[in-house]
Amino acid sequence: MKRSIRLKMITIFIFLFVVLGTIAIWSITNFTRLGSAIEAIMEANYQSVVSAQSMTLALERQDSAELASMFSPEDSTADIFVYNQNEFLKALSRAEDNITEPEEPAILSSIGELYVDYVNRYYVLSEIRREGTVEEASSYYYKNILPLFEEVKQLTRDLLTVNQEEMLAKRNRALEVARNASFSTAIISSVAILLGVLFSMYLIVKIVRPITLLIEKIKLIAEGDYKQQLPVKGNDEIAELSREFNTMAARLNSYEEMNVHKLMEEKQKAEGIVDSIGDVVLVTDSENRLIVLNRAAEKIFDIRKEEVLRNHFLEIIKNEEIFEQIKKTLGGEKNEEKNFVDVNLEKEGEKKYFRVKSKPIKNEQREIIGVVTLMQDITKLKEVDSMKSEFVSTVSHEFRTPLTSMGMAVNLLLDGTTGDISEEQRELLEALKEDQERLNSLVSDLLDLSRIESGKIQMDIQPNSLDEIVENALRPFPIQLKERGVKLNIDVNKDLPKVKADFNKISWVITNLVGNALRYVPKDGTGKIEISARKTMNKVLVSVSDNGTGIPEDMQEKIFEKFVRANDNQGGTGLGLAISREILLAHGGEIWVSSKQGMGSTFYFTLYFSG
Ligand code: ADP
């Protein structure tokens, strides 16, 4: 059977109740005993004492009356005597009704007998007084009455003494009872107090202390320290509680260990995956501290993961360009222009190129809490690209002289300087001239491009009014526009601040964009082209839009590359946009397109304001 705490407590309460009840009954009994002792004194002896005193008083008054009657035999003395005789007898009978002590009956019967004698002798004395002399009366008094008087008086005094002594004895007994009662009450109370203290201590030890311990352990568990156990003693509720607590804590602990194990496994897996990626992977948190990086990153930046994690990005990787990209992504900036930057890094004297892309990490509330940055090594691509450029540049250069002389020769032939030519020969020469011109323009475009790419053409960047640049750029078009019935709308504010631009090169870019637009707008008189410029933060955004054929989505990035053409049937070299992009890059600007097939296209580019 279980010894439950409840049962124990009930037992203790009953026990304490019995103890307190005993104290109460004990005290009541003592008070009753004390009360009856006092009552006994009052009832048993007080009455006798009063009677004895009354008898003595009455006797003395009778004696005085007797003495007085000897010398002046008046009726008043006889009245006094009779009156006091009544008083005496009343007191005597009261004493006889209240016999409490063993000596009392003898004393009272003696008093009764002697008093009868005494009264009789008074009457004898009255006779002598009436018939004899004063001397005879006096001698009778001294001889027969006074001794009797003394004897009765002595007996009444004895009665008094007996009762007084008894009162004293009883008083002492009452005191004894009181003393005993105080003593025993003190002892029983002390026992009760001691039991109370023991009971409280028992409660503390048995209930409060285990509960305090339990609270401490629960707090530790709440803090994540699951290795908590409570001592189990006995078989009561506290023991059961401790046992249940231990089971719960052990289970929590094993869950925790399981979870930690799983998490570690997942972490290692994730780390393994990230490490095996050949591109550089960097993860930063909301405060731009590095939280993950892979082996490729360690190699490129020459850092150790263990030493640099949790440090600010810029402290470890001192590259502003990459950091700018991360900051932009963290700030949630949607980059409609492009989502990467190309950066070059020096690694052991070797130049390396990286394409840096970053993506935000979002939590469940869709808030950005970090950034994943991927750096693709594009050094090889760049090398191939520059080799291609070099080759193209050489070839075009080599083509230029023969092409010029070919042109000159054709012109001379057509002029007839070298003799007459037939109509058939003219047609052939005209076709040759057209092809020579096309080839010539391609070669000069290619040369321009390679010169800009290699930085051989210096930009003459000056503060220029965009309004004037646009005006200059549109100079070649009025006749073509009219012929094709295309509406041109220009929305460039004259008050726009000046831009940092090479006047001729930017004019060229606009001319090229408008020329392209003109090529793709409808030719049935509904064609529309619009040029507009608007101010953003510290840049101007220029756009050239048309309602032409539009550009397929997958081509929109590619058309800025060399020789890429989306619509083949429209002529052109596929270099115009590539040259435009190089020009803008040299200005620190950018160019991109937004288009929907069949709905027209809008080309955008940006330039910095001067000042
Ligand atoms: P091209 O000399 O062929 O015009 P560009 O570099 O200027 O060379 O243009 C590349 C390609 O982009 C074009 O061949 C064409 O397919 C496409 N393109 C350029 N501008 C437009 C436009 N406004 N509308 C539709 N397609 C365009």
Boltz pocket constraint, residues with backbone or C-beta under 6 A from the ligand:
constraints:
  - pocket:
      binder: B
      contacts: [[A, 512], [A, 513], [A, 516], [A, 517], [A, 518], [A, 520], [A, 546], [A, 548], [A, 549], [A, 550], [A, 551], [A, 559], [A, 561], [A, 564], [A, 565], [A, 566], [A, 567], [A, 568], [A, 571], [A, 572], [A, 573], [A, 574], [A, 575], [A, 576], [A, 577], [A, 578], [A, 601]]
      max_distance: 6.0
